[in-house]
């Protein structure tokens, strides 16, 4: 009898361990590879894998320490969604808002780096999905009264639509403030940031170019506003995405002021989690670990190749 109990206990322990393993999130250390693999499936099929659905729920694994990326640019986001703070002595610009409890966490990150969120003069939002725009109402209520908010015209419309239809992460949209046009430069404090309409991820997506200083060197940084094809409404949207990727690649070849690096909206897409660790051991004179123009161009090429496959599928779907 005792032997049977021991066998039963061992079997229960094994089942419990297997169940616990199955409940583990995709990553608890923010490694780029498992997240990239899951989001690639989402982008290629439009269907979110079950383990990714579980991962996106609330959990301590989303938290990462904020850090200084450049002399005037700081990462204040969470593991899977970026938020970038571009600073100046007279006020700052914030790219994207995060969502739910992570908007408060982002504000805490900003304070932990020694900045006052009330010194943010401008918030630019890449597009209206919950993970990038879901904290906009909270920021409007907690930042200084004069803080401005900017999106494209279609971005504002998409954000309003998303905010009333998203079942997992409900949020409130604010009334449109600054309506960005293609090529427009807006300022917050001493920070100038240029907007480019880059439809495809959503039709209202904007990408942003700005200066990132590293000692005596100033780089032209770029944040691509949308990286995947996870909610596509037909081949025309995929065609727009491909056209936007081609346009961004041209910006990396601009003879006057080329884009030199990508500060991504999703860190796993560029291996940012791993690359940022090199900042801790970087010595004077070492190359900056986040400046990787060949890697950026390769990423654009890979996104385009994936989009062309998706375009064939969307055209087939429409024809049938």
Steps between C-alpha positions, in 0.01 A plus 500: 500500500778741594675422172184579303467829689861585415439423132181708507677789669783483246251496213312800642827688546595429138162614371524810715846578365381450141199725559723764660737485201208545262385807695840669479493811281690514171785667685554631849831667411386690192711298254436621147487166318185338647306826471616557143400147402152537649437840343628376163227233503248771591619725215506221240162350586305773675433252782653550842662183644351388835833539683522859375147573620598376846822698496328830423295483819617680810819358645828595667691377194406819313709722726854595397721771639499831311834605358694771321535404133663824382594825672149634433294183440372260767308174490199522733286216365434141602635173364287461190398862427736794477454856616780749431565824687698761306625764740612862490564767766171671411272201478465151360324298231350156567440241228193285581299457818494127591170378650316397816723469808812537285430868433546562873808280492637710213450818702686334786781410260529863395525611862754227577725644229485841669244671277167654589214378275347845528792628292374301202382759250393270216380141466510352150310176441595260223153351449170421667554146629452456874864425581618831352206734563310339788652726765424825323206601720695431819792706374268786410377503860842457669739706287519879506188677364685640198632166377415438133410167337560419135383230258409485132140576407431132433690409816263709709202333332642150545580567865143609568370187327742270681428646842133400490547161336799339671371220726816416699645842577223764503618861503383854427604715207537877522377754249747567216769755577785543251420331167827400338561530128765319304845651547386740772744592776355564844684611812486447873746701704819506294420166333401496134343183366394439140194292416460278197171340403583130459169316459475124503516368856198723534404752235563781747849394608771766535876453532736754652851632436700691763852568620674265744820643652799292604780723626614718210309286249137553402315219324173516311278250679177354369205328662297289258142543613369155407689175449245227434197394298287361778166667424470534125182604322601404150786502248495878467620535858788259436591693185512819708728328753742393228505852354574643847790258551649600167468866591670450837787320331548802273529716812801290608668597171421874507823676416414816695396350834460121491331299770771304680326288763168353602357556847218251471146496634551135601840409641485131408491596130861623506648302789492818707487313831833336427662799326426737788709286734807604300442858616609394849846388388557748221836675523590850368554477128297179459228500234151568631326160529161636390633652177462224240405635159570171315279324754224758449511458124493122539197530726320710237585243233371215716179688580447563130561135409248389763250762381526385139410146609208637700391705198467184291287344773278809532450522124408132488258548787335796327471314170326211670 
